[in-house]
């Protein structure tokens, strides 16, 4: 099994994750009034809370 440092993955993909979060909120709560940056920071904290620093992933999900 390979391991990834989840905080670095989220940091590296922050633009993509933020866009996905904004699109998700727009779809499920179209009239919601929220701060995009605050929502993403909250999401990041929850990811770090629910994941280990290093997460194991199957080798076939990693390409080098």
C-alpha positions in Angstrom: 0.0 0.0 0.0 1.1 3.5 -0.8 0.7 6.4 1.7 -0.2 10.0 1.0 0.2 12.9 3.4 -3.5 14.0 3.3 -2.8 17.7 4.3 -0.4 18.1 1.4 -2.9 16.5 -1.0 -5.7 18.9 0.1 -3.3 21.8 -0.1 -2.1 20.8 -3.6 -5.6 20.4 -4.9 -7.1 23.3 -2.9 -8.4 25.1 -6.1 -10.1 22.0 -7.4 -11.5 21.1 -4.0 -12.8 24.6 -3.4 -14.6 24.7 -6.8 -16.1 21.3 -6.1 -17.3 22.5 -2.7 -18.8 25.7 -4.1 -20.6 23.7 -6.8 -21.9 21.2 -4.3 -23.3 24.0 -2.0 -24.9 25.7 -5.1 -26.6 22.4 -6.0 -27.8 21.3 -2.6 -28.5 24.7 -1.1 -28.8 27.2 -4.0 -30.0 30.1 -1.8 -27.3 29.7 0.9 -25.4 32.8 1.9 -21.9 31.8 3.0 -18.3 32.8 2.8 -16.5 30.5 0.3 -13.1 30.7 2.0 -14.6 30.1 5.5 -16.5 27.1 4.1 -13.4 25.6 2.6 -11.3 26.2 5.8 -14.0 24.4 7.7 -13.9 21.5 5.1 -10.1 21.3 5.4 -10.3 21.1 9.2 -12.9 18.3 9.0 -10.7 16.4 6.5 -7.7 16.7 8.9 -9.9 15.6 11.8 -11.3 12.5 10.1 -8.1 11.4 8.4 -4.7 10.4 9.6 -1.7 12.5 8.7 -0.6 9.7 6.5 -3.4 7.8 4.7 -2.9 4.4 3.1 -4.2 4.0 -0.4 -4.0 1.0 -2.7 -0.9 0.9 -4.9 -3.1 0.8 -8.1 -4.3 4.3 -7.3 -0.8 5.8 -7.6 1.0 6.4 -10.8 4.6 7.4 -11.0 
